[in-house]
Amino acid sequence: MTGFGQGFASMSAPTKELERRVLAKKINHAGNPVLRWMASNVSIKQDPAGNMKPDKSKSSERIDGIVAALMALGRVMESDDERGSVYDGGEFAFM
């Protein structure tokens, strides 16, 4: 397991990247009604430096799926490209 913070330092880059992908219509959630509902509940908090993160305090309903998507996107963005994928060799193996 790898930790992932909930503050501006960890959440800003993936929040901005998700926003970029949504605006570019690069996100396909297959019309998932739960994810659509959670997305409608998200509000964004921005600090004076322009960093962004989802703000649960202003959301009246659940946003957990969006936060999970941001965390997953953040881990992908931080991943070590040199390591590659466990699927690259044609057989599944843990690295």
N, CA, C and O atoms as a CHARMM CRD file, in Angstrom:
* protein
*
  380
    1    1 MET  N      0.82900  -1.16900   0.00000 PROA 1      0.00000
    2    1 MET  CA     0.00000   0.00000   0.00000 PROA 1      0.00000
    3    1 MET  C      0.87600   1.23600   0.00000 PROA 1      0.00000
    4    1 MET  O      2.00000   1.23400   0.50200 PROA 1      0.00000
    5    2 THR  N      0.33300   2.27900  -0.57200 PROA 2      0.00000
    6    2 THR  CA     1.01400   3.56300  -0.61500 PROA 2      0.00000
    7    2 THR  C      0.04700   4.63300  -0.13000 PROA 2      0.00000
    8    2 THR  O     -1.10500   4.68700  -0.56200 PROA 2      0.00000
    9    3 GLY  N      0.52300   5.47100   0.76100 PROA 3      0.00000
   10    3 GLY  CA    -0.32000   6.53900   1.27200 PROA 3      0.00000
   11    3 GLY  C     -0.58400   7.60600   0.22200 PROA 3      0.00000
   12    3 GLY  O      0.19400   7.78100  -0.71500 PROA 3      0.00000
   13    4 PHE  N     -1.68400   8.31000   0.39100 PROA 4      0.00000
   14    4 PHE  CA    -2.01600   9.42300  -0.49600 PROA 4      0.00000
   15    4 PHE  C     -2.73000  10.47100   0.35000 PROA 4      0.00000
   16    4 PHE  O     -3.81800  10.21800   0.86800 PROA 4      0.00000
   17    5 GLY  N     -2.12900  11.63200   0.48800 PROA 5      0.00000
   18    5 GLY  CA    -2.67700  12.69300   1.32300 PROA 5      0.00000
   19    5 GLY  C     -3.94300  13.30500   0.73900 PROA 5      0.00000
   20    5 GLY  O     -4.23300  13.14900  -0.44700 PROA 5      0.00000
   21    6 GLN  N     -4.68200  13.99400   1.57400 PROA 6      0.00000
   22    6 GLN  CA    -5.93400  14.62800   1.16100 PROA 6      0.00000
   23    6 GLN  C     -5.79900  16.15400   1.07100 PROA 6      0.00000
   24    6 GLN  O     -6.79100  16.84800   0.84800 PROA 6      0.00000
   25    7 GLY  N     -4.58900  16.67400   1.24100 PROA 7      0.00000
   26    7 GLY  CA    -4.37000  18.11500   1.21600 PROA 7      0.00000
   27    7 GLY  C     -4.09600  18.63500  -0.18500 PROA 7      0.00000
   28    7 GLY  O     -4.11100  17.89200  -1.16600 PROA 7      0.00000
   29    8 PHE  N     -3.84500  19.94300  -0.24300 PROA 8      0.00000
   30    8 PHE  CA    -3.57600  20.58500  -1.53000 PROA 8      0.00000
   31    8 PHE  C     -2.35000  19.99300  -2.22500 PROA 8      0.00000
   32    8 PHE  O     -2.34700  19.83700  -3.44600 PROA 8      0.00000
   33    9 ALA  N     -1.30500  19.66200  -1.45400 PROA 9      0.00000
   34    9 ALA  CA    -0.06700  19.16300  -2.05200 PROA 9      0.00000
   35    9 ALA  C     -0.29700  17.89600  -2.86900 PROA 9      0.00000
   36    9 ALA  O      0.28000  17.74100  -3.94600 PROA 9      0.00000
   37   10 SER  N     -1.11900  17.00500  -2.37700 PROA 10     0.00000
   38   10 SER  CA    -1.36600  15.74200  -3.08000 PROA 10     0.00000
   39   10 SER  C     -2.49300  15.83400  -4.10200 PROA 10     0.00000
   40   10 SER  O     -2.43400  15.19500  -5.15200 PROA 10     0.00000
   41   11 MET  N     -3.50500  16.61400  -3.80300 PROA 11     0.00000
   42   11 MET  CA    -4.72700  16.60100  -4.61900 PROA 11     0.00000
   43   11 MET  C     -4.75400  17.60900  -5.75800 PROA 11     0.00000
   44   11 MET  O     -5.54700  17.45500  -6.68600 PROA 11     0.00000
   45   12 SER  N     -3.91400  18.63300  -5.71400 PROA 12     0.00000
   46   12 SER  CA    -4.02000  19.70100  -6.70200 PROA 12     0.00000
   47   12 SER  C     -3.74700  19.22900  -8.13000 PROA 12     0.00000
   48   12 SER  O     -4.55400  19.47100  -9.02800 PROA 12     0.00000
   49   13 ALA  N     -2.62200  18.56100  -8.34400 PROA 13     0.00000
   50   13 ALA  CA    -2.27600  18.13800  -9.70800 PROA 13     0.00000
   51   13 ALA  C     -3.32400  17.19200 -10.30300 PROA 13     0.00000
   52   13 ALA  O     -3.73800  17.40400 -11.44200 PROA 13     0.00000
   53   14 PRO  N     -3.77100  16.15500  -9.57800 PROA 14     0.00000
   54   14 PRO  CA    -4.79500  15.30000 -10.17600 PROA 14     0.00000
   55   14 PRO  C     -6.14100  16.00300 -10.35500 PROA 14     0.00000
   56   14 PRO  O     -6.87700  15.68900 -11.29100 PROA 14     0.00000
   57   15 THR  N     -6.47300  16.94500  -9.47700 PROA 15     0.00000
   58   15 THR  CA    -7.72700  17.69100  -9.63900 PROA 15     0.00000
   59   15 THR  C     -7.67900  18.51400 -10.91800 PROA 15     0.00000
   60   15 THR  O     -8.64400  18.54100 -11.68200 PROA 15     0.00000
   61   16 LYS  N     -6.56100  19.18100 -11.15000 PROA 16     0.00000
   62   16 LYS  CA    -6.40900  19.97300 -12.37300 PROA 16     0.00000
   63   16 LYS  C     -6.39900  19.08100 -13.61300 PROA 16     0.00000
   64   16 LYS  O     -6.96300  19.43900 -14.64800 PROA 16     0.00000
   65   17 GLU  N     -5.76000  17.92700 -13.50300 PROA 17     0.00000
   66   17 GLU  CA    -5.69900  17.00100 -14.64200 PROA 17     0.00000
   67   17 GLU  C     -7.07600  16.42200 -14.94300 PROA 17     0.00000
   68   17 GLU  O     -7.44800  16.29900 -16.11000 PROA 17     0.00000
   69   18 LEU  N     -7.83500  16.06600 -13.91700 PROA 18     0.00000
   70   18 LEU  CA    -9.18300  15.55200 -14.14600 PROA 18     0.00000
   71   18 LEU  C    -10.05100  16.63000 -14.78200 PROA 18     0.00000
   72   18 LEU  O    -10.80900  16.34700 -15.70900 PROA 18     0.00000
   73   19 GLU  N     -9.94900  17.84400 -14.30100 PROA 19     0.00000
   74   19 GLU  CA   -10.70200  18.94600 -14.89600 PROA 19     0.00000
   75   19 GLU  C    -10.34200  19.10900 -16.37600 PROA 19     0.00000
   76   19 GLU  O    -11.22100  19.28700 -17.21800 PROA 19     0.00000
   77   20 ARG  N     -9.03900  19.04700 -16.68400 PROA 20     0.00000
   78   20 ARG  CA    -8.58900  19.16000 -18.07500 PROA 20     0.00000
   79   20 ARG  C     -9.19400  18.04800 -18.93600 PROA 20     0.00000
   80   20 ARG  O     -9.66100  18.29700 -20.04700 PROA 20     0.00000
   81   21 ARG  N     -9.17900  16.82400 -18.41100 PROA 21     0.00000
   82   21 ARG  CA    -9.70900  15.69000 -19.16100 PROA 21     0.00000
   83   21 ARG  C    -11.22500  15.76900 -19.33200 PROA 21     0.00000
   84   21 ARG  O    -11.74700  15.40800 -20.38600 PROA 21     0.00000
   85   22 VAL  N    -11.92900  16.23300 -18.31200 PROA 22     0.00000
   86   22 VAL  CA   -13.38700  16.38200 -18.42100 PROA 22     0.00000
   87   22 VAL  C    -13.72500  17.42500 -19.47700 PROA 22     0.00000
   88   22 VAL  O    -14.58600  17.19200 -20.32600 PROA 22     0.00000
   89   23 LEU  N    -13.05500  18.57400 -19.43000 PROA 23     0.00000
   90   23 LEU  CA   -13.33100  19.63800 -20.39400 PROA 23     0.00000
   91   23 LEU  C    -12.97600  19.23500 -21.82100 PROA 23     0.00000
   92   23 LEU  O    -13.60400  19.69400 -22.77500 PROA 23     0.00000
   93   24 ALA  N    -11.95600  18.36600 -21.96700 PROA 24     0.00000
   94   24 ALA  CA   -11.55700  17.87200 -23.28500 PROA 24     0.00000
   95   24 ALA  C    -12.38700  16.66000 -23.71700 PROA 24     0.00000
   96   24 ALA  O    -12.15000  16.08500 -24.78000 PROA 24     0.00000
   97   25 LYS  N    -13.36100  16.28000 -22.88600 PROA 25     0.00000
   98   25 LYS  CA   -14.22200  15.11300 -23.14600 PROA 25     0.00000
   99   25 LYS  C    -13.40100  13.83300 -23.31800 PROA 25     0.00000
  100   25 LYS  O    -13.66200  13.02100 -24.20600 PROA 25     0.00000
  101   26 LYS  N    -12.40200  13.67600 -22.44300 PROA 26     0.00000
  102   26 LYS  CA   -11.53000  12.49800 -22.46400 PROA 26     0.00000
  103   26 LYS  C    -11.87500  11.51000 -21.35400 PROA 26     0.00000
  104   26 LYS  O    -11.13300  10.55600 -21.12200 PROA 26     0.00000
  105   27 ILE  N    -12.98900  11.72900 -20.66900 PROA 27     0.00000
  106   27 ILE  CA   -13.42300  10.82900 -19.59100 PROA 27     0.00000
  107   27 ILE  C    -14.67000  10.09000 -20.05600 PROA 27     0.00000
  108   27 ILE  O    -15.65200  10.70500 -20.47100 PROA 27     0.00000
  109   28 ASN  N    -14.61800   8.77100 -19.98300 PROA 28     0.00000
  110   28 ASN  CA   -15.77300   7.95200 -20.33900 PROA 28     0.00000
  111   28 ASN  C    -16.17300   7.15000 -19.11000 PROA 28     0.00000
  112   28 ASN  O    -15.48900   6.19800 -18.73400 PROA 28     0.00000
  113   29 HSD  N    -17.26900   7.52900 -18.49300 PROA 29     0.00000
  114   29 HSD  CA   -17.74200   6.79100 -17.31900 PROA 29     0.00000
  115   29 HSD  C    -18.97600   5.95500 -17.67200 PROA 29     0.00000
  116   29 HSD  O    -19.67200   5.45600 -16.78800 PROA 29     0.00000
  117   30 ALA  N    -19.23200   5.81100 -18.96300 PROA 30     0.00000
  118   30 ALA  CA   -20.31600   4.96000 -19.47000 PROA 30     0.00000
  119   30 ALA  C    -21.67000   5.32400 -18.87500 PROA 30     0.00000
  120   30 ALA  O    -22.54400   4.46800 -18.73500 PROA 30     0.00000
  121   31 GLY  N    -21.84100   6.59900 -18.52400 PROA 31     0.00000
  122   31 GLY  CA   -23.11700   7.04400 -17.99300 PROA 31     0.00000
  123   31 GLY  C    -23.43300   6.52500 -16.60500 PROA 31     0.00000
  124   31 GLY  O    -24.59700   6.50100 -16.20500 PROA 31     0.00000
  125   32 ASN  N    -22.41600   6.10800 -15.86300 PROA 32     0.00000
  126   32 ASN  CA   -22.62600   5.55600 -14.53200 PROA 32     0.00000
  127   32 ASN  C    -23.40000   6.54900 -13.66800 PROA 32     0.00000
  128   32 ASN  O    -22.90100   7.64100 -13.39300 PROA 32     0.00000
  129   33 PRO  N    -24.61400   6.19000 -13.23400 PROA 33     0.00000
  130   33 PRO  CA   -25.43900   7.15100 -12.49300 PROA 33     0.00000
  131   33 PRO  C    -24.87900   7.51700 -11.12100 PROA 33     0.00000
  132   33 PRO  O    -25.09800   8.63500 -10.65500 PROA 33     0.00000
  133   34 VAL  N    -24.17300   6.61600 -10.46800 PROA 34     0.00000
  134   34 VAL  CA   -23.62000   6.91600  -9.14900 PROA 34     0.00000
  135   34 VAL  C    -22.45200   7.89800  -9.28400 PROA 34     0.00000
  136   34 VAL  O    -22.35300   8.85700  -8.51900 PROA 34     0.00000
  137   35 LEU  N    -21.57100   7.65600 -10.25600 PROA 35     0.00000
  138   35 LEU  CA   -20.45300   8.57600 -10.47200 PROA 35     0.00000
  139   35 LEU  C    -20.95800   9.94400 -10.92100 PROA 35     0.00000
  140   35 LEU  O    -20.42500  10.97400 -10.50600 PROA 35     0.00000
  141   36 ARG  N    -21.98100   9.95500 -11.76300 PROA 36     0.00000
  142   36 ARG  CA   -22.56900  11.22700 -12.20500 PROA 36     0.00000
  143   36 ARG  C    -23.14400  11.98700 -11.00100 PROA 36     0.00000
  144   36 ARG  O    -22.96800  13.20100 -10.89100 PROA 36     0.00000
  145   37 TRP  N    -23.82400  11.27900 -10.10800 PROA 37     0.00000
  146   37 TRP  CA   -24.39200  11.88800  -8.90900 PROA 37     0.00000
  147   37 TRP  C    -23.28800  12.45300  -8.02300 PROA 37     0.00000
  148   37 TRP  O    -23.39400  13.57900  -7.53700 PROA 37     0.00000
  149   38 MET  N    -22.21500  11.66400  -7.80900 PROA 38     0.00000
  150   38 MET  CA   -21.11800  12.14300  -6.97400 PROA 38     0.00000
  151   38 MET  C    -20.44400  13.36000  -7.60300 PROA 38     0.00000
  152   38 MET  O    -20.08000  14.29900  -6.89500 PROA 38     0.00000
  153   39 ALA  N    -20.27500  13.35300  -8.91400 PROA 39     0.00000
  154   39 ALA  CA   -19.66300  14.49700  -9.58900 PROA 39     0.00000
  155   39 ALA  C    -20.50600  15.74900  -9.40400 PROA 39     0.00000
  156   39 ALA  O    -19.96900  16.85100  -9.29000 PROA 39     0.00000
  157   40 SER  N    -21.81800  15.58500  -9.37300 PROA 40     0.00000
  158   40 SER  CA   -22.69300  16.74700  -9.19100 PROA 40     0.00000
  159   40 SER  C    -22.61600  17.29000  -7.76400 PROA 40     0.00000
  160   40 SER  O    -23.03600  18.42000  -7.51100 PROA 40     0.00000
  161   41 ASN  N    -22.08900  16.50400  -6.83700 PROA 41     0.00000
  162   41 ASN  CA   -21.98100  16.92300  -5.44200 PROA 41     0.00000
  163   41 ASN  C    -20.65200  17.58900  -5.10100 PROA 41     0.00000
  164   41 ASN  O    -20.51700  18.17700  -4.02800 PROA 41     0.00000
  165   42 VAL  N    -19.67600  17.50600  -5.99200 PROA 42     0.00000
  166   42 VAL  CA   -18.32900  18.00100  -5.69500 PROA 42     0.00000
  167   42 VAL  C    -18.27100  19.51600  -5.81400 PROA 42     0.00000
  168   42 VAL  O    -18.78400  20.10400  -6.76600 PROA 42     0.00000
  169   43 SER  N    -17.63700  20.13100  -4.82900 PROA 43     0.00000
  170   43 SER  CA   -17.23800  21.53400  -4.96400 PROA 43     0.00000
  171   43 SER  C    -15.71700  21.55700  -4.79800 PROA 43     0.00000
  172   43 SER  O    -15.14100  20.66900  -4.17100 PROA 43     0.00000
  173   44 ILE  N    -15.09200  22.55300  -5.35100 PROA 44     0.00000
  174   44 ILE  CA   -13.63400  22.64100  -5.35300 PROA 44     0.00000
  175   44 ILE  C    -13.19900  23.79500  -4.46800 PROA 44     0.00000
  176   44 ILE  O    -13.76400  24.88800  -4.51100 PROA 44     0.00000
  177   45 LYS  N    -12.19000  23.52600  -3.67300 PROA 45     0.00000
  178   45 LYS  CA   -11.59100  24.55300  -2.82400 PROA 45     0.00000
  179   45 LYS  C    -10.25800  24.93400  -3.45500 PROA 45     0.00000
  180   45 LYS  O     -9.50800  24.06900  -3.90800 PROA 45     0.00000
  181   46 GLN  N     -9.96700  26.23200  -3.48200 PROA 46     0.00000
  182   46 GLN  CA    -8.71700  26.70200  -4.07400 PROA 46     0.00000
  183   46 GLN  C     -7.98600  27.57700  -3.06600 PROA 46     0.00000
  184   46 GLN  O     -8.59000  28.42700  -2.41200 PROA 46     0.00000
  185   47 ASP  N     -6.67200  27.35800  -2.94700 PROA 47     0.00000
  186   47 ASP  CA    -5.88500  28.18600  -2.03100 PROA 47     0.00000
  187   47 ASP  C     -5.34000  29.40100  -2.78100 PROA 47     0.00000
  188   47 ASP  O     -5.47900  29.48000  -4.00200 PROA 47     0.00000
  189   48 PRO  N     -4.72200  30.34900  -2.07400 PROA 48     0.00000
  190   48 PRO  CA    -4.21200  31.55000  -2.73500 PROA 48     0.00000
  191   48 PRO  C     -3.16700  31.27000  -3.83000 PROA 48     0.00000
  192   48 PRO  O     -2.98600  32.09100  -4.72900 PROA 48     0.00000
  193   49 ALA  N     -2.48700  30.13000  -3.76200 PROA 49     0.00000
  194   49 ALA  CA    -1.48200  29.77800  -4.76900 PROA 49     0.00000
  195   49 ALA  C     -2.09600  29.13000  -6.00800 PROA 49     0.00000
  196   49 ALA  O     -1.37700  28.81800  -6.95700 PROA 49     0.00000
  197   50 GLY  N     -3.40700  28.92500  -6.01400 PROA 50     0.00000
  198   50 GLY  CA    -4.07300  28.31600  -7.16100 PROA 50     0.00000
  199   50 GLY  C     -4.17300  26.81300  -7.10600 PROA 50     0.00000
  200   50 GLY  O     -4.62100  26.18800  -8.06800 PROA 50     0.00000
  201   51 ASN  N     -3.75900  26.20900  -5.98900 PROA 51     0.00000
  202   51 ASN  CA    -3.90200  24.76500  -5.81800 PROA 51     0.00000
  203   51 ASN  C     -5.36600  24.43800  -5.57700 PROA 51     0.00000
  204   51 ASN  O     -6.09700  25.22000  -4.97000 PROA 51     0.00000
  205   52 MET  N     -5.79000  23.26500  -6.06300 PROA 52     0.00000
  206   52 MET  CA    -7.19600  22.86600  -5.99000 PROA 52     0.00000
  207   52 MET  C     -7.34500  21.49700  -5.34900 PROA 52     0.00000
  208   52 MET  O     -6.45800  20.64800  -5.44200 PROA 52     0.00000
  209   53 LYS  N     -8.48500  21.30000  -4.69700 PROA 53     0.00000
  210   53 LYS  CA    -8.83500  19.97800  -4.16400 PROA 53     0.00000
  211   53 LYS  C    -10.33800  19.93300  -3.94800 PROA 53     0.00000
  212   53 LYS  O    -10.97200  20.97700  -3.79500 PROA 53     0.00000
  213   54 PRO  N    -10.92000  18.72900  -3.93200 PROA 54     0.00000
  214   54 PRO  CA   -12.35400  18.62700  -3.65300 PROA 54     0.00000
  215   54 PRO  C    -12.62200  19.05700  -2.21300 PROA 54     0.00000
  216   54 PRO  O    -11.80900  18.82300  -1.31900 PROA 54     0.00000
  217   55 ASP  N    -13.76300  19.68300  -2.00800 PROA 55     0.00000
  218   55 ASP  CA   -14.11000  20.20300  -0.69400 PROA 55     0.00000
  219   55 ASP  C    -15.37600  19.52000  -0.18300 PROA 55     0.00000
  220   55 ASP  O    -16.48300  19.84900  -0.60900 PROA 55     0.00000
  221   56 LYS  N    -15.20700  18.58300   0.72000 PROA 56     0.00000
  222   56 LYS  CA   -16.33600  17.84200   1.28000 PROA 56     0.00000
  223   56 LYS  C    -17.22200  18.72600   2.14700 PROA 56     0.00000
  224   56 LYS  O    -18.43000  18.50000   2.23100 PROA 56     0.00000
  225   57 SER  N    -16.63400  19.73200   2.79500 PROA 57     0.00000
  226   57 SER  CA   -17.42300  20.56000   3.71500 PROA 57     0.00000
  227   57 SER  C    -18.53800  21.32400   3.00300 PROA 57     0.00000
  228   57 SER  O    -19.54400  21.66900   3.62200 PROA 57     0.00000
  229   58 LYS  N    -18.37000  21.58600   1.73100 PROA 58     0.00000
  230   58 LYS  CA   -19.40000  22.29900   0.97500 PROA 58     0.00000
  231   58 LYS  C    -20.28300  21.35400   0.17000 PROA 58     0.00000
  232   58 LYS  O    -21.19900  21.79600  -0.52400 PROA 58     0.00000
  233   59 SER  N    -20.01400  20.07100   0.25900 PROA 59     0.00000
  234   59 SER  CA   -20.79300  19.07100  -0.46300 PROA 59     0.00000
  235   59 SER  C    -21.81200  18.46800   0.49000 PROA 59     0.00000
  236   59 SER  O    -21.45000  17.97600   1.55900 PROA 59     0.00000
  237   60 SER  N    -23.06300  18.50200   0.11500 PROA 60     0.00000
  238   60 SER  CA   -24.09900  17.97500   0.99600 PROA 60     0.00000
  239   60 SER  C    -24.25500  16.46300   0.88300 PROA 60     0.00000
  240   60 SER  O    -24.84300  15.84100   1.76800 PROA 60     0.00000
  241   61 GLU  N    -23.74900  15.86900  -0.16800 PROA 61     0.00000
  242   61 GLU  CA   -23.87400  14.42500  -0.39300 PROA 61     0.00000
  243   61 GLU  C    -22.49800  13.80500  -0.61000 PROA 61     0.00000
  244   61 GLU  O    -21.47900  14.47100  -0.43000 PROA 61     0.00000
  245   62 ARG  N    -22.46800  12.54500  -0.99200 PROA 62     0.00000
  246   62 ARG  CA   -21.23100  11.76800  -1.14300 PROA 62     0.00000
  247   62 ARG  C    -20.40900  12.21500  -2.34300 PROA 62     0.00000
  248   62 ARG  O    -20.95300  12.55900  -3.39200 PROA 62     0.00000
  249   63 ILE  N    -19.06700  12.20500  -2.17100 PROA 63     0.00000
  250   63 ILE  CA   -18.14600  12.50200  -3.26600 PROA 63     0.00000
  251   63 ILE  C    -17.00500  11.47900  -3.31000 PROA 63     0.00000
  252   63 ILE  O    -16.01100  11.68400  -4.00600 PROA 63     0.00000
  253   64 ASP  N    -17.15200  10.38000  -2.56700 PROA 64     0.00000
  254   64 ASP  CA   -16.06800   9.41600  -2.39000 PROA 64     0.00000
  255   64 ASP  C    -15.53600   8.83800  -3.70200 PROA 64     0.00000
  256   64 ASP  O    -14.33000   8.62800  -3.83400 PROA 64     0.00000
  257   65 GLY  N    -16.40600   8.58000  -4.66600 PROA 65     0.00000
  258   65 GLY  CA   -15.95800   8.02400  -5.94200 PROA 65     0.00000
  259   65 GLY  C    -15.08000   8.99700  -6.71600 PROA 65     0.00000
  260   65 GLY  O    -14.13300   8.58900  -7.38800 PROA 65     0.00000
  261   66 ILE  N    -15.39500  10.27600  -6.62100 PROA 66     0.00000
  262   66 ILE  CA   -14.58200  11.28800  -7.28600 PROA 66     0.00000
  263   66 ILE  C    -13.23400  11.41400  -6.59500 PROA 66     0.00000
  264   66 ILE  O    -12.20200  11.52000  -7.25800 PROA 66     0.00000
  265   67 VAL  N    -13.23700  11.40300  -5.26900 PROA 67     0.00000
  266   67 VAL  CA   -11.97900  11.45900  -4.52200 PROA 67     0.00000
  267   67 VAL  C    -11.12500  10.23600  -4.84500 PROA 67     0.00000
  268   67 VAL  O     -9.91400  10.36400  -5.02600 PROA 67     0.00000
  269   68 ALA  N    -11.72900   9.06800  -4.92000 PROA 68     0.00000
  270   68 ALA  CA   -10.98600   7.85000  -5.27700 PROA 68     0.00000
  271   68 ALA  C    -10.40700   7.96300  -6.68500 PROA 68     0.00000
  272   68 ALA  O     -9.27300   7.54700  -6.92500 PROA 68     0.00000
  273   69 ALA  N    -11.17300   8.51700  -7.60800 PROA 69     0.00000
  274   69 ALA  CA   -10.67300   8.71000  -8.97600 PROA 69     0.00000
  275   69 ALA  C     -9.49400   9.68200  -8.98700 PROA 69     0.00000
  276   69 ALA  O     -8.51600   9.46600  -9.70300 PROA 69     0.00000
  277   70 LEU  N     -9.58300  10.74300  -8.20100 PROA 70     0.00000
  278   70 LEU  CA    -8.47600  11.70400  -8.11200 PROA 70     0.00000
  279   70 LEU  C     -7.22600  11.05700  -7.52700 PROA 70     0.00000
  280   70 LEU  O     -6.11600  11.29700  -8.00200 PROA 70     0.00000
  281   71 MET  N     -7.40800  10.24000  -6.50000 PROA 71     0.00000
  282   71 MET  CA    -6.26800   9.56100  -5.89300 PROA 71     0.00000
  283   71 MET  C     -5.62600   8.58200  -6.87800 PROA 71     0.00000
  284   71 MET  O     -4.40100   8.49700  -6.95900 PROA 71     0.00000
  285   72 ALA  N     -6.44600   7.84900  -7.62100 PROA 72     0.00000
  286   72 ALA  CA    -5.91700   6.92200  -8.62000 PROA 72     0.00000
  287   72 ALA  C     -5.17300   7.67900  -9.71200 PROA 72     0.00000
  288   72 ALA  O     -4.08900   7.27300 -10.12800 PROA 72     0.00000
  289   73 LEU  N     -5.75100   8.76800 -10.16900 PROA 73     0.00000
  290   73 LEU  CA    -5.09700   9.57700 -11.19500 PROA 73     0.00000
  291   73 LEU  C     -3.79300  10.15500 -10.65900 PROA 73     0.00000
  292   73 LEU  O     -2.80000  10.21800 -11.38300 PROA 73     0.00000
  293   74 GLY  N     -3.78900  10.57600  -9.40200 PROA 74     0.00000
  294   74 GLY  CA    -2.56900  11.09000  -8.78700 PROA 74     0.00000
  295   74 GLY  C     -1.46900  10.05000  -8.72600 PROA 74     0.00000
  296   74 GLY  O     -0.30400  10.35900  -8.97600 PROA 74     0.00000
  297   75 ARG  N     -1.83000   8.82400  -8.39600 PROA 75     0.00000
  298   75 ARG  CA    -0.81800   7.74400  -8.34900 PROA 75     0.00000
  299   75 ARG  C     -0.28200   7.45000  -9.74500 PROA 75     0.00000
  300   75 ARG  O      0.91400   7.21100  -9.91000 PROA 75     0.00000
  301   76 VAL  N     -1.14100   7.46600 -10.73400 PROA 76     0.00000
  302   76 VAL  CA    -0.68400   7.24800 -12.11400 PROA 76     0.00000
  303   76 VAL  C      0.27800   8.35200 -12.52400 PROA 76     0.00000
  304   76 VAL  O      1.30500   8.09000 -13.15000 PROA 76     0.00000
  305   77 MET  N     -0.05700   9.58200 -12.17100 PROA 77     0.00000
  306   77 MET  CA     0.78900  10.72000 -12.53300 PROA 77     0.00000
  307   77 MET  C      2.15000  10.65800 -11.84200 PROA 77     0.00000
  308   77 MET  O      3.14400  11.13500 -12.38900 PROA 77     0.00000
  309   78 GLU  N      2.19900  10.07400 -10.64800 PROA 78     0.00000
  310   78 GLU  CA     3.44600   9.97000  -9.89000 PROA 78     0.00000
  311   78 GLU  C      4.24600   8.71000 -10.21000 PROA 78     0.00000
  312   78 GLU  O      5.39900   8.58400  -9.79800 PROA 78     0.00000
  313   79 SER  N      3.64200   7.78700 -10.93600 PROA 79     0.00000
  314   79 SER  CA     4.27500   6.47500 -11.12800 PROA 79     0.00000
  315   79 SER  C      5.61100   6.59500 -11.84600 PROA 79     0.00000
  316   79 SER  O      5.85400   7.53500 -12.60200 PROA 79     0.00000
  317   80 ASP  N      6.44200   5.64300 -11.59400 PROA 80     0.00000
  318   80 ASP  CA     7.76600   5.58500 -12.19700 PROA 80     0.00000
  319   80 ASP  C      7.64500   4.92600 -13.56600 PROA 80     0.00000
  320   80 ASP  O      7.42200   3.71800 -13.65600 PROA 80     0.00000
  321   81 ASP  N      7.78700   5.70100 -14.61600 PROA 81     0.00000
  322   81 ASP  CA     7.62800   5.18600 -15.98200 PROA 81     0.00000
  323   81 ASP  C      8.65400   4.11400 -16.32300 PROA 81     0.00000
  324   81 ASP  O      8.38400   3.25100 -17.15800 PROA 81     0.00000
  325   82 GLU  N      9.80900   4.15000 -15.70400 PROA 82     0.00000
  326   82 GLU  CA    10.83700   3.15600 -15.99200 PROA 82     0.00000
  327   82 GLU  C     10.43300   1.76900 -15.51900 PROA 82     0.00000
  328   82 GLU  O     10.89500   0.76900 -16.06700 PROA 82     0.00000
  329   83 ARG  N      9.58800   1.70000 -14.52000 PROA 83     0.00000
  330   83 ARG  CA     9.17800   0.41400 -13.97500 PROA 83     0.00000
  331   83 ARG  C      8.30700  -0.36200 -14.93900 PROA 83     0.00000
  332   83 ARG  O      8.34600  -1.59200 -14.94900 PROA 83     0.00000
  333   84 GLY  N      7.52100   0.32900 -15.74800 PROA 84     0.00000
  334   84 GLY  CA     6.66400  -0.34600 -16.69800 PROA 84     0.00000
  335   84 GLY  C      5.46300  -0.99200 -16.03700 PROA 84     0.00000
  336   84 GLY  O      5.16100  -0.73100 -14.87200 PROA 84     0.00000
  337   85 SER  N      4.79600  -1.82100 -16.77900 PROA 85     0.00000
  338   85 SER  CA     3.59700  -2.49900 -16.31200 PROA 85     0.00000
  339   85 SER  C      3.88500  -3.96500 -16.06000 PROA 85     0.00000
  340   85 SER  O      4.73100  -4.55800 -16.72800 PROA 85     0.00000
  341   86 VAL  N      3.19100  -4.55100 -15.10600 PROA 86     0.00000
  342   86 VAL  CA     3.34300  -5.98700 -14.85300 PROA 86     0.00000
  343   86 VAL  C      2.83000  -6.80000 -16.03900 PROA 86     0.00000
  344   86 VAL  O      3.11600  -7.99300 -16.13600 PROA 86     0.00000
  345   87 TYR  N      2.08300  -6.17400 -16.93600 PROA 87     0.00000
  346   87 TYR  CA     1.53600  -6.87100 -18.08500 PROA 87     0.00000
  347   87 TYR  C      2.44100  -6.79600 -19.31400 PROA 87     0.00000
  348   87 TYR  O      2.17600  -7.46400 -20.31300 PROA 87     0.00000
  349   88 ASP  N      3.51500  -5.98600 -19.25600 PROA 88     0.00000
  350   88 ASP  CA     4.36800  -5.78000 -20.42600 PROA 88     0.00000
  351   88 ASP  C      5.07300  -7.04300 -20.89400 PROA 88     0.00000
  352   88 ASP  O      5.28700  -7.20200 -22.09600 PROA 88     0.00000
  353   89 GLY  N      5.43500  -7.93200 -20.00700 PROA 89     0.00000
  354   89 GLY  CA     6.21200  -9.11400 -20.36700 PROA 89     0.00000
  355   89 GLY  C      5.38200 -10.25900 -20.91800 PROA 89     0.00000
  356   89 GLY  O      5.94000 -11.30400 -21.25300 PROA 89     0.00000
  357   90 GLY  N      4.08500 -10.10200 -21.02300 PROA 90     0.00000
  358   90 GLY  CA     3.25000 -11.17500 -21.54000 PROA 90     0.00000
  359   90 GLY  C      2.75500 -12.11800 -20.47800 PROA 90     0.00000
  360   90 GLY  O      1.86300 -12.92700 -20.73200 PROA 90     0.00000
  361   91 GLU  N      3.31800 -12.02900 -19.28900 PROA 91     0.00000
  362   91 GLU  CA     2.82700 -12.84100 -18.19000 PROA 91     0.00000
  363   91 GLU  C      2.68000 -11.95300 -16.97200 PROA 91     0.00000
  364   91 GLU  O      3.44000 -11.00200 -16.78900 PROA 91     0.00000
  365   92 PHE  N      1.72300 -12.25800 -16.16000 PROA 92     0.00000
  366   92 PHE  CA     1.45700 -11.44600 -14.97800 PROA 92     0.00000
  367   92 PHE  C      2.45700 -11.80500 -13.89700 PROA 92     0.00000
  368   92 PHE  O      2.60800 -12.97400 -13.54100 PROA 92     0.00000
  369   93 ALA  N      3.14100 -10.79300 -13.37600 PROA 93     0.00000
  370   93 ALA  CA     4.08300 -11.02000 -12.28900 PROA 93     0.00000
  371   93 ALA  C      4.13900  -9.76900 -11.43600 PROA 93     0.00000
  372   93 ALA  O      4.04400  -8.65500 -11.95100 PROA 93     0.00000
  373   94 PHE  N      4.29000  -9.94800 -10.14700 PROA 94     0.00000
  374   94 PHE  CA     4.43700  -8.78900  -9.26100 PROA 94     0.00000
  375   94 PHE  C      5.87600  -8.32400  -9.33700 PROA 94     0.00000
  376   94 PHE  O      6.80500  -9.13000  -9.38800 PROA 94     0.00000
  377   95 MET  N      6.04600  -7.02200  -9.34400 PROA 95     0.00000
  378   95 MET  CA     7.40700  -6.45400  -9.37700 PROA 95     0.00000
  379   95 MET  C      7.79300  -5.97800  -8.01200 PROA 95     0.00000
  380   95 MET  O      8.89800  -5.46700  -7.82600 PROA 95     0.00000
